[in-house]
Amino acid sequence: MELSRLNKTQVKLVNRFYRQCHARGKANKGDEVYVFKNNDTIIAALRLTLFGDEYLLRNLAVLEDERGKGIGSELVRQVVAQSEKTLITFPFRYLTVFYQNLGFAFLNGNEVIPEISERFIAYRDKGRDIQLMGYPKL
């Protein structure tokens, strides 16, 4: 599969895809959106939001019929390989092994910039069972 980065005018396509996957969140024109396609149909997507010198990896989603085939893992691997910045993510607790297998490590709030740490704390305080993880290991 070939990694594609959507341009700002294609953000609506990924938001339609996220709705189809019942994924939370919505991409905006400031995000970097990466996808895998099959015959011009998006089958997996994620978005990166830049905070200072770090990217927040958000909304990894794979079409239901394509899950369990390693597509999400491969998408993350390819994005990690081409990124020159640290990637931070807030996976739900049940997904931490998935991210550990891709080289992500658990972080403390003081290991990331305040904007990301504050966002993590706000999500966690809303009752989300999430972890703070980063790549490369810091």
trRosetta pair geometry for C-beta under 8 A, 3 or more apart (Angstrom, degrees):
i j d omega theta_ij theta_ji phi_ij phi_ji
1 36 4.4 11 169 -146 137 121
1 37 8.0 154 -158 46 100 42
1 38 7.8 -55 -115 -71 107 82
1 71 7.1 62 -8 -135 163 88
1 74 6.4 102 50 119 121 139
1 75 7.9 -42 102 -73 138 76
2 36 7.4 139 65 -130 40 73
2 37 7.9 -30 66 42 85 84
3 34 5.9 -15 -167 -167 99 112
3 35 7.8 136 -157 70 54 36
3 36 6.9 -47 -100 -81 49 74
3 75 7.2 134 -106 -135 95 64
3 78 4.5 -167 -61 140 138 143
3 79 7.1 171 -140 -64 140 66
3 82 7.4 -166 99 -5 160 145
4 34 7.0 150 79 -155 44 60
4 35 5.3 -30 67 65 96 84
4 36 7.5 139 19 -98 89 27
4 37 6.3 1 17 -3 139 110
5 32 6.3 -36 -149 -172 115 90
5 33 6.8 125 -161 77 62 53
5 34 5.5 -34 -98 -96 66 71
5 35 8.0 144 -102 18 21 74
6 10 3.9 -125 -170 89 107 126
6 11 6.7 143 124 -73 130 46
6 13 6.7 -157 -134 61 144 119
6 14 6.1 -146 13 -34 165 121
6 33 4.3 -23 43 84 113 112
6 34 7.5 -156 2 -84 80 21
6 35 6.2 52 -39 -1 105 117
7 10 5.4 90 55 7 64 106
8 11 6.2 -14 -167 -27 43 110
8 29 4.5 46 -152 -150 103 95
10 13 4.9 -29 -179 19 80 122
10 14 7.1 72 133 -15 84 93
10 33 7.4 -144 95 74 99 134
11 14 6.1 -58 -158 37 42 104
11 15 6.4 39 149 -18 72 107
11 27 5.0 -147 -155 108 94 110
11 28 6.6 30 -163 -158 150 16
11 29 5.6 -98 -32 -80 154 60
11 31 7.4 112 -119 54 114 104
11 33 6.6 149 -110 -10 69 151
12 15 5.6 -57 -147 39 35 112
12 16 6.3 40 154 -22 67 103
13 16 5.8 -55 -154 34 30 112
13 17 6.5 32 148 -19 64 106
13 42 6.6 135 151 -25 104 137
14 17 5.1 -49 -148 37 39 118
14 18 6.3 45 150 -23 68 99
14 27 4.9 25 91 15 126 146
14 33 5.0 -117 -33 -169 166 147
14 35 6.6 -141 -96 -67 106 125
14 42 6.7 171 -103 -131 64 170
14 45 5.1 162 -141 -163 105 158
14 47 7.2 119 145 -65 152 112
15 18 5.5 -44 -145 32 35 114
15 19 6.6 39 153 -18 62 100
15 26 5.3 33 -122 -148 109 84
15 27 5.7 -130 -62 38 85 88
16 19 5.8 -52 -153 34 32 112
16 20 6.5 36 148 -21 63 106
17 20 5.5 -55 -151 35 33 116
17 21 6.4 20 154 -9 67 109
17 35 7.7 119 20 -118 176 128
17 42 4.5 -47 -98 87 146 138
17 45 5.6 96 107 -2 144 144
17 61 7.0 152 135 92 98 130
18 21 5.8 -64 -146 46 31 104
18 23 4.2 -91 -158 64 81 112
18 24 8.0 -76 178 71 116 14
18 25 6.6 -104 -162 81 149 75
18 26 6.7 -172 77 -102 156 52
18 27 7.3 165 -24 -10 141 92
18 45 7.1 -89 -64 75 82 135
18 59 6.3 -22 -114 -172 125 130
18 61 5.9 140 -114 16 67 162
19 22 7.4 28 -175 -79 34 35
19 23 7.7 -81 -54 42 20 75
20 63 7.4 -20 121 -113 117 84
21 61 4.3 115 112 178 163 129
21 62 7.3 128 -127 66 138 24
21 63 6.5 -110 -89 -99 102 42
21 64 7.0 170 -127 -38 72 79
23 59 5.6 94 157 -153 131 93
23 61 4.2 -69 -67 -84 149 141
24 59 7.1 -135 81 -102 63 93
25 47 7.7 -156 140 39 132 130
25 58 5.9 -167 -161 159 164 115
25 59 4.3 -126 79 -75 142 123
27 31 4.8 -115 -155 57 86 146
27 33 5.2 26 -143 -82 153 128
27 47 4.8 -177 -104 -88 103 152
27 59 7.2 -128 -60 66 84 155
28 31 5.6 108 55 -7 60 102
30 49 7.0 51 111 -134 99 83
30 50 7.6 -112 159 34 96 93
31 47 4.3 2 173 -174 137 119
31 48 6.4 144 -166 67 80 44
31 49 5.3 -47 -106 -83 86 74
31 58 7.7 -84 -133 54 133 120
32 47 6.7 150 77 -160 47 64
32 48 4.4 -13 59 57 102 103
32 49 8.0 -170 22 -72 73 30
32 50 7.6 69 -8 -36 106 96
32 55 7.6 -47 39 -133 122 129
33 45 6.4 -5 -174 -166 96 108
33 46 7.6 177 -149 91 57 38
33 47 4.8 -24 -99 -103 73 88
33 48 7.9 -161 -72 22 33 68
34 45 6.9 158 86 -150 49 58
34 46 5.7 -9 60 60 94 81
34 47 7.5 170 19 -92 69 37
34 48 7.4 39 -6 -9 106 102
34 75 6.7 152 117 -172 112 98
34 78 7.6 -172 169 97 143 106
34 79 5.3 175 49 -89 167 114
35 42 4.9 -61 -162 -131 136 103
35 43 7.9 120 -180 42 91 53
35 44 6.5 155 -155 85 60 56
35 45 4.6 -16 -100 -98 86 83
35 75 7.9 -27 -146 -133 22 127
36 42 7.4 106 75 -155 47 60
36 43 5.4 -53 97 62 94 93
36 44 4.4 23 37 49 107 102
36 45 7.8 -140 24 -64 63 50
36 71 6.2 -135 60 -171 156 104
36 74 7.5 54 -67 94 149 109
36 75 5.6 -109 -23 -86 114 107
37 40 5.9 4 174 -120 132 15
37 41 6.1 142 -159 66 82 34
37 42 5.6 -49 -98 -91 79 44
37 43 6.5 135 -129 5 26 86
38 41 5.5 -31 67 62 73 93
38 43 5.0 41 1 -31 107 134
38 66 8.0 179 -7 -93 141 139
42 45 5.7 11 180 -50 127 113
42 63 7.8 148 113 -47 66 109
43 62 6.7 14 150 -155 71 72
43 63 4.9 -70 -150 6 65 120
43 66 4.9 86 -178 -35 111 170
43 71 6.4 -72 124 -179 111 155
44 60 7.7 -2 -174 -170 94 76
44 61 6.9 -179 -147 94 55 50
44 62 4.5 -8 -103 -105 94 77
44 63 7.1 -96 -62 0 59 76
44 66 6.8 -118 -52 108 95 141
44 71 4.9 -170 -47 142 145 111
44 72 5.8 -162 -142 -85 132 59
44 75 4.9 -140 128 -51 132 149
45 59 7.2 -18 110 125 93 99
45 60 7.6 -176 94 -141 46 39
45 61 5.6 -4 57 56 84 90
45 75 7.7 -127 -93 -165 9 155
46 57 6.2 -2 169 -168 128 90
46 58 7.0 147 -172 75 79 41
46 59 6.1 158 -139 88 55 66
46 60 4.3 -6 -94 -94 110 68
46 61 7.4 158 -78 16 60 62
46 75 6.1 141 -2 138 116 124
46 76 6.9 72 -18 -83 163 72
46 79 6.5 -76 71 -36 131 163
47 57 7.8 148 83 -156 43 46
47 58 5.1 -32 72 70 90 93
47 59 5.3 19 23 55 100 114
48 55 4.2 -16 -167 -169 112 125
48 56 6.9 144 -158 68 56 45
48 57 5.9 -24 -100 -97 77 57
48 58 7.3 154 -96 20 26 82
48 79 7.2 174 -48 -175 125 130
48 83 7.6 174 -109 -105 161 129
48 87 7.3 -76 -121 -122 114 97
49 55 6.8 134 63 -160 37 66
49 56 4.7 -20 59 56 93 102
49 58 6.1 22 -3 2 107 130
50 54 7.7 147 -153 83 55 37
50 55 5.8 -38 -94 -100 57 69
50 56 7.9 -158 -72 15 12 78
50 85 7.6 36 -122 95 91 173
51 54 5.5 -23 71 71 87 86
51 55 7.5 139 23 -113 74 20
51 56 5.8 48 -2 -23 117 107
51 113 6.0 -169 130 69 107 131
51 115 4.6 -157 -166 93 124 128
51 116 5.2 151 88 -56 156 93
52 113 4.6 141 27 -82 151 173
52 115 6.6 158 -17 29 106 127
53 85 6.1 -162 167 -140 62 109
53 86 7.1 57 122 25 83 101
53 113 7.3 132 39 -46 77 136
54 85 6.0 172 -120 164 31 111
54 86 4.7 -36 -119 76 90 101
54 87 7.5 158 -170 -97 80 16
54 88 5.4 35 164 -8 125 116
54 112 6.4 -117 76 -151 176 91
54 113 5.9 -173 19 5 126 113
54 116 6.2 -46 90 -37 136 149
54 134 8.0 -48 -152 -131 127 119
55 83 6.5 -92 16 -150 147 138
55 85 5.1 111 -15 96 97 123
55 86 7.1 -178 28 89 73 48
55 87 5.1 -25 73 -109 104 66
55 88 6.9 172 87 25 49 73
56 87 7.9 126 -114 -162 14 60
56 88 5.3 -36 -105 75 61 95
56 89 7.0 126 -167 -93 60 46
56 90 7.8 1 -162 -9 104 96
56 116 6.0 180 -79 -118 112 107
56 119 7.5 -20 -111 84 157 154
57 60 7.1 17 157 -44 103 104
57 76 7.5 60 -168 -128 150 96
57 79 7.4 122 -117 116 119 143
57 87 5.0 36 -34 -175 117 108
57 88 6.8 179 12 77 81 37
57 89 4.2 -38 65 -80 102 105
58 89 7.4 -180 -70 -127 44 82
60 72 5.7 89 164 -156 118 108
60 75 7.0 154 -143 91 103 128
60 76 6.6 -7 -113 -67 142 105
61 72 7.9 -116 133 -105 6 113
62 66 5.3 -120 169 90 101 103
62 67 5.1 131 99 -84 120 73
62 71 5.2 128 -131 85 131 116
62 72 4.6 -93 -41 -59 130 101
62 75 7.9 -173 -80 3 101 141
63 66 4.4 67 67 16 93 110
63 67 7.3 -141 91 -33 46 78
64 67 5.9 -35 -154 -4 34 117
66 69 5.8 -75 -180 26 64 129
66 71 5.3 -7 152 12 112 157
67 71 7.6 -99 -102 39 32 111
67 72 7.5 15 -124 -18 70 119
70 73 4.9 -55 -161 44 67 118
70 74 5.7 68 141 -26 86 103
71 74 5.8 -56 -146 37 29 109
71 75 6.4 33 154 -22 64 105
72 75 5.7 -52 -148 32 31 113
72 76 6.6 28 155 -14 64 104
72 98 7.8 -10 110 -176 124 132
73 76 6.0 -58 -152 38 30 107
73 77 6.2 33 151 -21 66 108
73 98 7.4 -127 -86 -168 93 91
73 101 7.4 -42 -127 104 122 115
73 102 6.3 -160 -146 -82 81 112
74 77 5.4 -50 -144 36 34 115
74 78 6.3 31 159 -17 66 105
75 78 6.1 -59 -150 37 27 107
75 79 6.4 23 155 -15 64 108
76 79 5.8 -59 -146 39 31 108
76 80 6.1 34 156 -21 67 108
76 99 7.9 -123 -175 -116 162 70
76 102 5.3 -15 113 -150 132 157
77 80 5.8 -57 -147 37 27 112
77 81 6.2 28 156 -23 64 109
77 102 6.4 -131 -72 -143 76 103
78 81 5.6 -51 -144 33 32 114
78 82 6.6 13 162 -6 64 108
79 82 6.4 -68 -149 44 28 97
79 83 6.1 33 156 -33 66 113
79 87 7.6 98 123 -96 105 152
80 83 5.9 -58 -142 27 27 114
80 87 6.3 -91 -106 7 80 150
80 102 7.0 167 -26 164 155 108
80 103 7.1 121 -176 60 161 129
80 135 5.7 -43 -128 126 120 145
83 87 6.0 65 104 -52 165 110
86 134 6.0 1 176 -171 107 116
86 135 7.1 164 -161 84 63 45
86 136 7.0 -92 -119 27 78 63
86 138 6.9 34 -135 -73 137 116
87 104 7.7 -81 94 -101 104 103
87 134 6.5 157 87 -155 53 63
87 135 4.7 -6 60 59 103 94
88 107 7.3 -55 -129 25 99 155
88 112 5.5 68 -106 -119 151 137
88 116 5.4 40 95 -167 162 150
88 132 7.2 -17 -168 -167 103 81
88 133 7.2 152 -157 86 56 46
88 134 4.8 -23 -102 -99 68 90
89 99 6.4 -151 73 -122 136 146
89 104 6.7 -44 38 -134 115 152
89 133 5.4 -21 64 68 85 95
89 134 7.4 163 18 -87 67 41
90 119 7.9 -123 -42 117 147 98
90 120 5.6 -174 -98 -116 124 87
90 123 6.1 65 163 76 159 156
90 128 7.8 48 150 121 121 136
90 130 4.5 22 169 173 93 137
90 131 7.0 168 -156 71 52 40
90 132 6.3 -17 -105 -97 74 56
90 133 7.6 165 -90 24 26 79
91 95 4.0 -119 178 88 121 114
91 96 5.7 163 89 -77 127 55
91 98 7.2 -167 -154 63 157 107
91 99 5.3 -159 -16 -22 153 139
91 130 6.5 159 87 -149 28 81
91 131 5.9 -14 64 50 78 94
91 133 6.2 -4 14 18 104 131
92 95 5.1 80 61 9 76 107
92 128 7.3 -102 -103 178 81 91
92 129 5.9 51 -155 86 80 83
92 130 5.8 -61 -97 -96 41 68
92 131 7.9 60 156 8 10 83
93 96 5.9 -25 -161 -19 42 115
93 129 4.7 -56 -4 144 115 102
93 130 6.9 -136 -40 -104 68 18
93 131 5.9 105 -96 -30 61 104
94 129 8.0 55 -13 106 83 121
95 98 4.8 -45 -169 33 71 124
95 99 6.3 63 138 -16 86 100
96 99 5.8 -60 -152 42 37 105
96 100 6.1 40 151 -23 70 106
96 106 7.6 16 -156 -76 124 97
96 131 5.2 37 -91 29 118 154
96 133 6.8 164 -133 -58 83 141
97 100 5.4 -50 -141 37 35 114
97 101 6.3 39 157 -23 65 103
98 101 6.1 -60 -157 32 25 111
98 102 7.0 13 149 -10 60 109
99 102 5.6 -61 -152 40 39 109
99 104 3.9 -35 160 48 98 139
99 133 5.2 85 129 119 146 163
99 135 8.0 -132 -177 -44 96 115
100 103 7.8 119 -175 -14 31 7
100 104 6.0 -87 -81 68 35 78
100 105 7.3 74 -118 -94 76 43
100 133 7.8 -108 -65 -139 66 141
102 135 7.1 -51 117 -84 95 147
103 135 5.4 78 105 -127 95 115
103 136 6.8 -43 150 -126 117 65
103 137 7.1 -109 172 -34 79 91
104 133 4.3 53 159 158 121 121
104 134 6.3 158 -153 77 84 17
104 135 4.6 -69 -94 -56 70 99
104 137 7.9 143 -163 -75 24 71
105 133 6.4 165 80 -154 26 81
105 134 6.3 -31 59 62 75 70
105 135 7.4 128 11 -83 73 56
105 137 4.1 63 -6 -116 142 89
105 138 7.1 -155 68 23 123 67
106 131 6.3 -68 -119 174 93 120
106 132 6.9 78 -162 80 65 67
106 133 5.8 -50 -97 -100 40 76
107 111 4.4 -129 -166 71 105 133
107 112 6.1 75 140 -33 147 104
107 132 4.8 -86 67 124 91 101
107 133 6.2 151 3 -119 93 21
107 134 4.8 50 -43 0 136 112
107 138 6.4 37 -107 43 111 124
108 111 5.1 101 58 -8 72 105
108 132 7.4 93 -123 83 8 135
109 112 6.7 -72 -161 40 39 95
109 117 4.2 92 -167 -143 90 113
109 120 6.6 -159 -109 74 94 134
109 121 6.8 37 -116 -55 140 106
109 132 6.6 143 -76 -5 60 176
110 117 7.3 50 -71 -103 30 150
111 134 7.1 -133 120 7 120 149
111 138 5.4 136 180 99 122 142
112 116 4.4 -79 147 82 128 127
112 117 5.2 160 78 -54 100 86
112 120 7.7 90 63 -11 146 138
112 132 7.1 -125 -5 -177 138 125
112 134 6.9 -178 -78 -69 109 137
113 116 5.3 85 62 13 77 101
113 117 7.0 -151 95 -6 35 95
114 117 5.4 -60 -139 43 35 112
114 118 5.8 35 164 -22 71 107
115 118 6.1 -54 -145 36 23 110
115 119 6.6 25 154 -18 59 108
116 119 5.7 -55 -149 36 32 112
116 120 6.3 36 152 -22 66 105
117 120 5.7 -53 -150 34 31 113
117 121 6.4 29 154 -17 65 106
117 132 7.8 25 -114 -126 64 151
118 121 5.8 -53 -147 37 31 110
118 122 6.3 34 153 -21 64 106
119 122 5.7 -54 -149 35 30 113
119 123 6.5 28 154 -16 65 105
120 123 6.0 -58 -152 37 29 108
120 124 6.2 25 154 -16 66 111
120 130 7.2 -139 -154 105 81 125
120 132 5.2 28 -150 -89 154 113
121 124 5.7 -56 -143 41 30 111
121 125 6.0 31 157 -21 66 110
122 125 5.8 -56 -144 37 26 111
122 126 6.8 29 153 -22 60 104
123 126 5.8 -57 -158 30 33 112
123 128 4.8 -38 160 41 87 139
123 130 5.9 -2 119 29 121 149
124 127 8.0 125 174 -8 34 8
124 128 6.0 -91 -99 64 35 85
124 130 5.9 -117 -84 52 81 98
134 137 7.3 124 93 -113 87 31
134 138 5.5 7 94 -11 138 116
